[in-house]
Amino acid sequence: MIMKLCNHAGCNTIVPFNQRYCDKHQPEPRASDNERYAYRKAIGGRYFKFYKSKAWRKLSYSYRLAHPLCERCQAKGLYVQADVVDHIVPIRVDWNRRLDESNLQSLCNACHGTKTKVEDAARYPHINTGAMSSSLGNQA
């Protein structure tokens, strides 16, 4: 039987050629599309529908054209292209401001990720770790 090394980085275990990983590095099975859809619908169907709506896509597109640079980076004197149009006040907090242009900001992926982590840490303090809050506390 033909053998090869496990595909996991740094693993030198020999496995059969028709197998990708050794027993230790087998990936966990992914949820099916139907399971992911049901989960998303259960936790916030209207929010996911909103971001797929024509109204949001139009507003987001026009806002990004008018504000092509990350607004947080610009405040720091940096010129970084915006990747995301973000709600300043999340739509889960105030649904009525979801299409309000004064509630939007253009952000790069890095700034959006930082903002989201800070918001999630505040929203879910029971799962917040000290290391995460201290590393994010100085960035905003």
N, C-alpha and C positions, 0 to 999 in steps of 0.2 A: 504494500500500500504506500502511496506517495504521501510524504509528510512535509510540513512547513512550520514556520514560527507563527505564534499567535500575533494578530494584527495590533494588539494593544502596545502602545509605545513603551519600550524598555522591557517587555516581557519576552523571555527566551524559552517559554514552554513550547514544546513541539505538539502540533495538532494535525489531524488528518487534512489533506489538501482541500476537501470540500467543506471544511469548517473554518470560520473566520477567527474565532476567539477560543481560548482555553476555558475551562469551566469557571475559573475565578473571574474572568473578564467578560462573561456573557452579558450583553446589554439587556436592560429590563424591557419587557414588551411595551410597545407604545399603544396608547388608547386608539381605538378606531375613530374615523371621522365622525361617525354617528355619536359616539360617546363624548367626543370633544364638543360637538354642536350642542348636545343635551346639557352638558355642564355649563357652557357659556350662556345658554338660554336661561338656565336655572339661576345663575348668579347675577344676571343683568341683561336680559334680552333687549330691552329698549335702548340701552347704551350702545350695544354692538350694532343694532339696527341703525341708530342715529349716525354712527360713523360711516356707514355704507350708503346713507341717503344722498340723493342728488343735491339737496340744499347744502349739506355740510361739505360735500366735495367741491361744489361751486365756490362757496365762501372761503374754504381753506385754500383753494387754488388762487383766487383773486387776492387774498390776504398775503400769501407767500410771494406773489408777483410784486405787490406794493411794498413788502418788507422782506427783501431777499437775504438780509443778514441776521444772525443771531442777536437778539436784543440784549441778552445778558452779557455776551462777549463784547458787544459794542460799548456797553456801559463801562467795561474794564479797559477800553481802548484797543480791543482786538477786532479784526475783521474776519469773521468766520461765516461761511454760507449756512443759512438755516436749512434744516432738514424736516422740521416738524412745525405745524401750527398747533399751539397748545392753549388750553383754557386756563386763564389765570386762576379763576375760581372754578374748581372742577364741576362738571355737570352733575355729578352725584350729589354735590352740595347744593347747587342752585340750577335746577333743570331749566328754568325760564330764561337763563342767560346763555343758553347753548348756541344761539345764533347772533349774539350781541358782539359786534366787532370790537367794542371797547373792552371785552373780556378775553381777547385773543392776544397771543404773543408768538413771534417766530423764534424758535430755538434750534440750536444744533443738537445732535443726538447726545452729546456729553452733558450739556446743560439740562436737557429734558430728563435724562436718566437721574441726574442729581436731584432735580426738583421732585421727581416722582418718588425717589427713595426717602426724601425728607417728609413728603406728604404721607407716605405709607407708614413711616415710623411714628408720626403723630397720630394717624388714624388707627393703627394697630399696635399700641404700646406693649401689649402682652406678649408679642412675638419679637419685640425689639431687643437686640442685644446691646450691651454697653459699648462694645467695640464699634458697632455700626453707628450708634448715635454720636459717639465722640468723633469718629472720622468724618461724619457728615455735618456735625454741628457748626463747623467753621465755614462751610460752603453754603451759599444760598443765593 
